[in-house]
Amino acid sequence: MGTVDDYVAGLPSPVGELIRDAYAIVRDMVPEAVETLKYGMPALALDGKGVISIMHTKKHIGVYPYSADVVARVLADGALPGVIGSTKGSLHFALDAPLPPQAIRSIVQTRLAEIER
């Protein structure tokens, strides 16, 4: 097990399964990503740069793409279903609903494009 897998294994049901499923989408998109800690959060990284962290909080599931520009871009695109809130560096999803695969893919695609620049 790695950093992300250990984190997810310690989460209560059903939120643990929701986050595990979201990470599975990311792993399918970026199979070469490695588990690590970025800013104290379990994350998947590519070439040493954080791609995404998905974390359970008291009020929501937080998705952290390690870039305020990515958050702004995906929100501006308007094709981000399921978002219930955001901050400069995170997107928030409901605790009791699956994270929409389309949203996870959009966030990861936007972050990967940024990393490639």
Secondary structure, DSSP 8 states (H G I E B T S, - for coil): --HHHHHHHTS-TTHHHHHHHHHHHHHHH-TT-EEEEETTEEEEEETTEEEEEEEE-SS-EEEE-S-HHHHHHHHHH---TTEEEE-SS-EEE-TTS---HHHHHHHHHHHHHHHH-
